[in-house]
Amino acid sequence: MNLILKIKQHTMQLKFLLFLGVTGGVFSGLINMLLEDKNQFVAIFAVVVIDMIFGVLQALKSGTFQTKKSVKALYRIGAFWWLLATVLIIEDAFSFASFLSEAILLPILVFQLISVLKNMSLLGIISNALLLKILKNIDTHKHTETIEDLEELNPLPHE
């Protein structure tokens, strides 16, 4: 009877050690991947933190500061990091998905930077005219086509 208990105890220990080994291997791979792409994580952190700083300064200036809103930056960093980690895992697993981090995270970073510019404008650090010029220059390609260029792209007759 004592022998059966010892065998069961050793089996449980073996299963637990096997579980720890597999889990350690998976997490070491994740940590290695995160260290290789640390600059992307730092970029997300920097953009969210600078947006938070200027947002808090603007809220303090206007007298509308709320602690709940300022803590949202921490949640935003966590969510963006989680999204980036997931995308990097997918890119690592499937070579044909190498565009995902740029396609998904670049718009997020651009919107965060636009938010920084808006908060800087509300604080008076940059003028509204400069902000409008920056925003206009972001999308210059939309306003450069002529009617002839558009007709070349669409040769169908217009009714």
LOBAVEX-692759 format. One record per residue (C-alpha): residue number from 1; residue in one letter; x, y, z. Coordinates in steps of 0.2 Angstrom, whole numbers. Layout:
BEGIN
  pos  code     xx     yy     zz
  NUM     A      X      Y      Z
...
//
This chain:
BEGIN
  pos  code     xx     yy     zz
    1     M      0      0      0
    2     N     14     12      4
    3     L     23      8    -12
    4     I      7     13    -22
    5     L      6     30    -13
    6     K     25     33    -17
    7     I     22     29    -35
    8     K      7     41    -36
    9     Q     17     54    -27
   10     H     31     52    -39
   11     T     19     52    -54
   12     M     12     69    -48
   13     Q     29     76    -46
   14     L     34     71    -63
   15     K     18     78    -71
   16     F     21     94    -61
   17     L     39     95    -67
   18     L     35     92    -85
   19     F     21    105    -84
   20     L     34    118    -77
   21     G     47    113    -90
   22     V     35    116   -105
   23     T     28    132    -97
   24     G     46    138    -95
   25     G     51    134   -112
   26     V     36    143   -119
   27     F     39    158   -108
   28     S     57    159   -112
   29     G     53    159   -131
   30     L     41    173   -128
   31     I     53    183   -117
   32     N     67    181   -131
   33     M     55    187   -144
   34     L     50    202   -133
   35     L     68    206   -131
   36     E     72    205   -149
   37     D     58    217   -153
   38     K     60    228   -138
   39     N     61    244   -148
   40     Q     43    242   -154
   41     F     37    240   -136
   42     V     47    256   -131
   43     A     39    265   -145
   44     I     22    261   -139
   45     F     26    266   -122
   46     A     34    282   -127
   47     V     19    288   -137
   48     V      6    283   -124
   49     V     16    291   -110
   50     I     19    307   -120
   51     D      0    308   -124
   52     M     -4    305   -106
   53     I      8    319   -100
   54     F      1    332   -112
   55     G    -17    326   -109
   56     V    -15    328    -90
   57     L     -7    345    -92
   58     Q    -21    350   -103
   59     A    -34    344    -91
   60     L    -25    353    -77
   61     K    -25    369    -87
   62     S    -44    368    -91
   63     G    -48    361    -73
   64     T    -56    345    -79
   65     F    -43    333    -72
   66     Q    -49    316    -68
   67     T    -39    302    -60
   68     K    -49    289    -69
   69     K    -44    296    -86
   70     S    -26    297    -82
   71     V    -25    279    -76
   72     K    -32    274    -93
   73     A    -15    276   -100
   74     L     -9    261    -91
   75     Y    -23    251    -98
   76     R    -19    257   -115
   77     I     -1    253   -113
   78     G     -5    235   -107
   79     A    -18    233   -121
   80     F     -6    239   -135
   81     W      8    228   -128
   82     W     -3    213   -128
   83     L     -9    217   -146
   84     L      9    219   -151
   85     A     15    203   -143
   86     T      1    193   -151
   87     V      5    201   -168
   88     L     23    197   -166
   89     I     19    179   -161
   90     I      8    177   -177
   91     E     22    185   -188
   92     D     35    173   -180
   93     A     24    158   -183
   94     F     19    163   -201
   95     S     31    171   -212
   96     F     18    177   -224
   97     A     10    188   -210
   98     S     26    199   -209
   99     F     16    215   -212
  100     L      4    213   -197
  101     S     14    224   -185
  102     E     15    238   -197
  103     A     -3    236   -203
  104     I    -11    235   -186
  105     L      1    246   -175
  106     L      6    260   -186
  107     P    -11    267   -187
  108     I    -12    266   -168
  109     L      4    275   -166
  110     V     -1    289   -178
  111     F    -18    292   -169
  112     Q     -8    293   -153
  113     L      4    306   -160
  114     I    -11    316   -167
  115     S    -18    316   -150
  116     V     -2    323   -143
  117     L     -2    337   -156
  118     K    -20    341   -152
  119     N    -16    342   -133
  120     M      0    352   -137
  121     S    -11    364   -147
  122     L    -24    365   -133
  123     L    -10    370   -121
  124     G     -3    383   -133
  125     I     13    375   -136
  126     I     10    375   -154
  127     S     -2    386   -163
  128     N    -18    380   -171
  129     A    -11    386   -188
  130     L      4    375   -186
  131     L     -7    360   -181
  132     L    -18    362   -196
  133     K     -3    363   -207
  134     I      4    347   -199
  135     L    -13    338   -201
  136     K    -15    344   -219
  137     N      3    338   -224
  138     I     -1    321   -217
  139     D    -13    318   -231
  140     T     -6    328   -245
  141     H     -8    314   -258
  142     K    -27    315   -257
  143     H    -27    333   -264
  144     T    -14    332   -278
  145     E    -24    322   -291
  146     T    -31    331   -305
  147     I    -47    327   -315
  148     E    -36    320   -329
  149     D    -26    309   -317
  150     L    -43    302   -311
  151     E    -50    299   -328
  152     E    -34    289   -333
  153     L    -37    278   -318
  154     N    -55    276   -323
  155     P    -57    275   -342
  156     L    -76    271   -341
  157     P    -86    285   -349
  158     H    -96    296   -337
  159     E   -114    299   -340
//
